[in-house]
Amino acid sequence: MNELRRKDRAIAEEESIELLNKAEYGVLSTVSKDGKPYGIPLNFCIIDNCIYFHCAVAGQKIDNIKNNAAVSFCIVGNTKILPDKFGTKYESVIISGEAEEVFGIDKQKALEGLLQKYSSEFMEKGIKYIEKLRNETRVFKISINRLTGKARK
């Protein structure tokens, strides 16, 4: 973990990884060629301490990653508003890293990882779905350079 302003709210790397694994989606943030930020929610999975996501074959996030592979990825776990304390209980993880497209075995492994996470009871049907639409999707990996987790419990 790297520097946090509120060190008293830092959570261990293991807990951060656990939160990432439990999260249903995250927000990928990229920067366009003209410097404009772009954040998009997406499904993801973690394999070998890397974030994997799939997407269409073209789009703004792909254009942005081609221009600048440096990305940020954020998840928010459980939250609860504390009106009497003017605050919120929360848990979150922010990652900084480099995004790159993956192919072949890595692409297949990531697509199966997404199936396992989101549709584990339909693996056989999902594998056939992957085979049918493999060329209509792209898969990217975010290699984690920095990971910080925070929580107010």
Secondary structure by P-SEA (a helix, b strand, c coil): ccccccccccccaaaaaaaaaaccbbbbbbccccbbbbbbbbbbcccccbbbbbbccccaaaaaaaacccbbbbbbcbbbbccccccccccbbbbbbbbbbbcaaaaaaaaaaaaaacccccaaaaaaaaaaccccbbbbbbcccbbbbbbcc
